[in-house]
Amino acid sequence: MDLGTHVPVVHPPERPENAKVFARKHLRPTVISLLTGSVLFLGAAVRVVLTP
């Protein structure tokens, strides 16, 4: 069953028990959307507070 995004996993030759997951580029859209949403929410809150 496919439940999520596939990310590359690398097992270094010197320590094969420590897997490295390169998930940074897969997390970038999530971080950008959260930041955009929070900026919009805070902007709306400031507008409501400052509007007479």
C-alpha positions in Angstrom: 0.0 0.0 0.0 1.4 3.4 -1.1 1.0 5.8 1.8 3.3 8.7 1.1 6.1 10.3 -0.8 9.1 8.2 -1.7 12.4 9.6 -0.7 15.9 8.3 -1.6 17.7 6.4 1.2 21.4 6.0 1.2 23.4 3.5 3.4 27.0 4.8 3.8 29.6 2.1 3.3 31.4 2.9 6.5 28.3 2.6 8.7 25.6 0.6 6.8 23.3 0.5 9.9 22.9 4.4 9.7 20.6 5.1 6.8 20.6 8.7 5.4 17.2 10.0 4.1 17.3 13.0 1.8 13.8 14.5 2.6 14.7 18.2 2.6 13.6 18.9 -1.0 10.4 16.9 -0.3 9.6 19.0 2.8 10.2 22.4 1.1 6.6 22.8 -0.4 5.1 22.0 3.0 7.3 24.6 4.8 6.5 27.2 2.1 2.8 26.6 2.3 2.8 26.8 6.1 4.8 30.1 6.0 2.5 31.6 3.4 -0.6 30.6 5.4 0.7 32.0 8.6 1.7 35.3 7.0 -1.8 35.6 5.5 -3.4 34.8 8.8 -1.3 37.3 10.7 -1.9 39.9 8.0 -5.7 39.4 8.3 -5.4 39.6 12.1 -3.5 42.9 12.0 -6.0 44.3 9.5 -8.9 43.4 11.8 -7.2 44.9 14.8 -6.2 48.2 13.1 -9.5 48.8 11.3 -11.7 51.2 13.2 
